[in-house]
Amino acid sequence: MEELVQIGKIVSDINRVKILGLMHRETELCVCEICDTLKLSQPLVSRHLKQMREAGIVKTKQSGKWMLYSLRESRIINCFLDTIQDEIKTLPTIITCTKE
């Protein structure tokens, strides 16, 4: 039940829902790709990602100097994302950063 409450808190914010949708669609994203695509500030996106990581929804992977974010496997999140699949399709195209 605790997991459900944590996920409820996460999906109560439209920006976090958009971030989840992008990660579901694109698999892995860095902070700058999320910021540029959704036109959100880096501190705001980092705070949202931290909350999602602490809730156990998001995992990280170091790739050189970049931190990549992706979704952890979760039945509840997958069910939620399946429900909003049509809205996920309307999210903007990823603005890719140059990871050199």
SESENU-230844 format. One record per residue (C-alpha): residue number from 1; x, y, z. Coordinates in nm, 4 decimals, always signed. Layout:
<nodes>
     n         px         py         pz
   NUM          X          Y          Z
...
</nodes>
This chain:
<nodes>
     n         px         py         pz
     1    +0.0000    +0.0000    +0.0000
     2    +0.2942    +0.2325    +0.0685
     3    +0.4050    +0.2051    -0.2959
     4    +0.0603    +0.3132    -0.4127
     5    +0.0666    +0.6198    -0.1869
     6    +0.4153    +0.7173    -0.3116
     7    +0.3089    +0.6789    -0.6740
     8    -0.0064    +0.8800    -0.6049
     9    +0.2084    +1.1673    -0.4822
    10    +0.4323    +1.1450    -0.7887
    11    +0.1489    +1.1451    -1.0417
    12    -0.0239    +1.4385    -0.8707
    13    +0.2019    +1.6827    -1.0588
    14    +0.1610    +1.7401    -1.4347
    15    +0.5345    +1.7956    -1.4920
    16    +0.6232    +1.4666    -1.3217
    17    +0.3590    +1.2892    -1.5306
    18    +0.5091    +1.4382    -1.8472
    19    +0.8580    +1.3296    -1.7387
    20    +0.7290    +0.9765    -1.6728
    21    +0.5632    +0.9751    -2.0141
    22    +0.8829    +1.0851    -2.1876
    23    +1.0878    +0.8216    -2.0065
    24    +0.8321    +0.5566    -2.0983
    25    +0.8427    +0.6601    -2.4635
    26    +1.2191    +0.7181    -2.4946
    27    +1.3549    +0.4633    -2.2416
    28    +1.6523    +0.6738    -2.1150
    29    +1.6891    +1.0496    -2.0839
    30    +1.9346    +1.2948    -1.9344
    31    +1.8243    +1.6034    -1.7423
    32    +1.9066    +1.8422    -2.0265
    33    +1.6860    +1.6477    -2.2700
    34    +1.3934    +1.6694    -2.0283
    35    +1.4559    +2.0398    -1.9599
    36    +1.4857    +2.1351    -2.3260
    37    +1.1920    +1.9212    -2.4405
    38    +0.9468    +2.0327    -2.1716
    39    +1.0904    +2.3859    -2.1396
    40    +1.1426    +2.3464    -1.7650
    41    +1.4322    +2.4707    -1.5541
    42    +1.7132    +2.2339    -1.4621
    43    +1.6617    +2.2761    -1.0838
    44    +1.2899    +2.1940    -1.1206
    45    +1.3538    +1.8835    -1.3326
    46    +1.6295    +1.7668    -1.0967
    47    +1.3966    +1.8064    -0.7983
    48    +1.1222    +1.6054    -0.9737
    49    +1.3697    +1.3318    -1.0694
    50    +1.4988    +1.3164    -0.7120
    51    +1.1440    +1.2709    -0.5817
    52    +1.0779    +0.9966    -0.8362
    53    +1.4073    +0.8246    -0.7534
    54    +1.3309    +0.8367    -0.3794
    55    +0.9871    +0.6878    -0.4495
    56    +1.1573    +0.4001    -0.6319
    57    +1.0037    +0.4836    -0.9690
    58    +1.3162    +0.6040    -1.1491
    59    +1.6656    +0.4573    -1.1680
    60    +1.9898    +0.6199    -1.2771
    61    +2.2890    +0.5123    -1.4805
    62    +2.6173    +0.6973    -1.5217
    63    +2.7319    +0.7328    -1.8836
    64    +3.0589    +0.9260    -1.8904
    65    +2.9831    +1.2590    -1.7286
    66    +2.6094    +1.2190    -1.7929
    67    +2.3469    +1.0768    -1.5600
    68    +2.0750    +0.8915    -1.7500
    69    +1.7311    +0.8368    -1.6012
    70    +1.4910    +0.5540    -1.6803
    71    +1.1832    +0.3924    -1.5275
    72    +1.2074    +0.1011    -1.2882
    73    +0.9762    -0.1896    -1.3573
    74    +0.6516    -0.1303    -1.1683
    75    +0.3100    -0.2835    -1.2319
    76    +0.1353    +0.0224    -1.0922
    77    +0.3345    +0.2696    -1.3055
    78    +0.2931    +0.0507    -1.6145
    79    -0.0824    +0.0404    -1.5568
    80    -0.0898    +0.4198    -1.5167
    81    +0.1213    +0.4743    -1.8302
    82    -0.0982    +0.2351    -2.0302
    83    -0.3983    +0.4418    -1.9228
    84    -0.2454    +0.7678    -2.0511
    85    -0.0876    +0.6181    -2.3660
    86    -0.2764    +0.8580    -2.5978
    87    -0.1551    +1.1606    -2.4004
    88    +0.2042    +1.0312    -2.4074
    89    +0.1891    +1.0353    -2.7873
    90    +0.1151    +1.4093    -2.7768
    91    +0.4262    +1.4972    -2.5758
    92    +0.6870    +1.6987    -2.7674
    93    +0.9619    +1.5312    -2.9645
    94    +1.2802    +1.4931    -2.7598
    95    +1.5345    +1.7693    -2.8063
    96    +1.8513    +1.5636    -2.7943
    97    +2.1545    +1.7057    -2.6192
    98    +2.5056    +1.6463    -2.7459
    99    +2.6657    +1.3997    -2.5048
   100    +3.0260    +1.4465    -2.6164
</nodes>
